[in-house]
Amino acid sequence: MKFDEFLKLVSKIENIPLPAETSHFKMVPPFRQELLKKQQEAIKKAKHAGVLALFYPDENQETKFILILRKTYKGVHSAQVAFPGGKLEIQDISLEDTALRETYEEVGVSADTVQVIKKISQVYIPPSNFYVQPFIGITQVTPNFIKQDDEVEALIEVSLRHFLDDKSLVFKKVKTSYSVEVEVPAFKLNDYVVWGATAMMLSEIKDLLKELF
């Protein structure tokens, strides 16, 4: 989809109700649905983070968004695909500021080139005890991405057309924090498999965009 067409459509997104759990539950196994309903107490004590789904035109004016592959390290999110973003720091005025600051640090896109157009549903991540606030944003210029080498292994530029194609939906076997292997729904984007919290956020974004298109 050409970016100018995307801009015209996405300008209406603010008035669309969030599908929230309806979208999230498409990307989790059934046992996780029950856990999510029981996590309200844990959420009250969770750490907070902000992430950004940033849409932009490529050099051919096709619409894309950026994901990152995190470095391999000793931690629960090692080598996972995610949106740019991170934890709320003391200098951040809001979680939107957090998402914009971290996007600049991780992929080099300055906050003053980004327009945040919608806050979507928060997602709780039990293994790391983070309550994540995602935002949808746009930049109208083709970014010159700069990867933060100490935290980011790779930048993944995803075509909107590819993302909206239902053929991008797959299943992946993953080991849970209890060392039990389960099959979970996922997105396969640019040959990377995206599952867990990021897939839940992507599912809500996909449902919102499909209402527009």
N, C-alpha and C positions, 0 to 999 in steps of 0.2 A: 504494500500500500504506500502510495506517495505521501510524503510528510505533510504537504499542504492539505490534502484530503483528511488525514488523520487529525490535524489541528482543528478543522471545522467540526468534526464529529466529537472529539474529546472535550471541546468547549462545553458540551452539554452534560458532562459526567457528574458535575456537582449535584445535580438534581435527582440522580438515580440512587435509590436506597441500597445500602450495603447488604449483600447476600450473606455475609458472615459465615456462621457455622454450616449453612447449606453448601457453600463452596468449600470450606475447609474439610468437611467430612468426606468429600470426594477423594481426598488425597491421603487418607489415613486408614489403617486397618480397623476393623470393627472394635477390637478391644481398646484402641486408643480413644474412640468416641466416648466410651464409658468413663475413661480416665479424665478426659477433658471436662466432663460434666461435674467431676468431683474435685476439681483443682482450684476452686475459688479461694480457699484458705491459703494455699501455697502462693497464689498470685499476689495476695496482700503483702507478702514478705519478699517478693521477687525483686531482682535488679531490673533496671529499665534500659532499653536500647531503642535506637531509631535507625531505620534503613530506608533507602530510596530506590524506587523503581524509576529509572531515568530513561525517558524516550527521546530520540533525537534523529535527525536526518543523516544518512550516510552520504558519501560523495556523489551518489546517484539520486539523492533525494528520496530514497526508500526509508521507511520507518524501522528503526531498530531500538533495542534497549540493552543495557549493559549488566552483565553478571560477573562475578569474580570467582576464581578457584582459590580457596585458601591454602596456605602453605601446610605441609605435613609437620605436625608438632604433637607433643603429648597433651592432648585435650580432646573434649568430646566433639568439637567441630573441625578437627583436623581433616584436611584434604576434601572439604565439602564445597559445593557450589552455593553461592549466596548472593544477595544484593549487597552493594556497598553500604556500609553502616557499622555501627558499634555502640558501645555502652555510653550512657549519659555521664558526662563529666561535669565537674563543679563549675566550669566556666560557661556551660551551655545554658542558655535562657530557657530553652524548651527542647522537646524531643525532635521537633523539626530542625532546630539548630544543630542538634547532634547528627542527624542524618546528613545534613548539608556539609557539616565540618568533616565528617568521616568520608563522605564521597570525594571531597577535595583531597583529603590525605591519601585515600586508597587508589583513586583513579585519575586525580588531577583536574577535575572539573570544578571550576570556581563557583561558589554560591551565587555570585552576582549575575551569572549567566543562566541560572535555573529558576523556573517558575513552578512552585509547588501548587498542584491543582486539586488534589484531594487526599485527605487522610482516610485510610481504610482500616479494616478491623485488626485489632491487636491479636498476636499469637503468643501463647505461653510455651516455653521450651523447657520441659522438666529436667533433662540431664544437666543443663547449665543454670537452671533457675533464673532464666531471663524472660521478661514480658516485653515483647518487641512491638514497636509501633511502626508500621510501614506507611510510606507516603508515595504518591504518584507524582512525578515531576516531568517537566519538559525543558529542553534547551533547543533553541531554534537555529543554532549553529552546529556544524559537524565538529564534535569534540576532538581535540588532540590529546588523547588519553596518555597519562603518565602513571605507570604502575608503581605502587609502593612495594619495592622489592623484598623488604623484610617480612611482610605479612601476606602478600598476594603472589600466588604462583603463576596465574594466567588471567587475562581479560577475555571475556566471552561476549562477543557482540551478536545478539540474537535478532534475526529477522522477525518482525511482527507477523508476517504472513506464515512463516514456519511455526511460530508459537501457537497461532490460532487454529492451525490444522490439527484435527483430532488424532492424526497419525503420530503426533508427538507424545501421546499418552502411552506409557508402558508400565510394566511391573518389574520390581527389583527386589531381590532377596537381601535383607540387611540383618545385622546382628544388633539386637536391642541392648540397652544398658544392663539387662539381666542375662546377657549372653545367650539369648534365645533367638534363633534365626526365623524371621517372618518375611512374608511377601507383602510389599507395600506398593501402592500406586505411585507413579513418578512421571516426570516429563523427561524426554530425551531431546536435548537441545544442543545442536552443533556437536553431536556425539558425546556430550556430557550428560550423565543421569542426575536429575535434580529431584530430591525427595525431602521428606520431613517438613520443617517449618517453612522453608523457602517455597516448596511445592504448594503448601497450603495458601500462602500469600499469592502465588502465581495463579492459583485456581480462582481466587476471588477477582483478581485483575482480569483474567480471561472472561469470567462471567459478566463483569461490568462492561467490558469492551464489546462482547457479543450482543449485549442489549442495545448498544449504540449502532452497531453495524448491521 
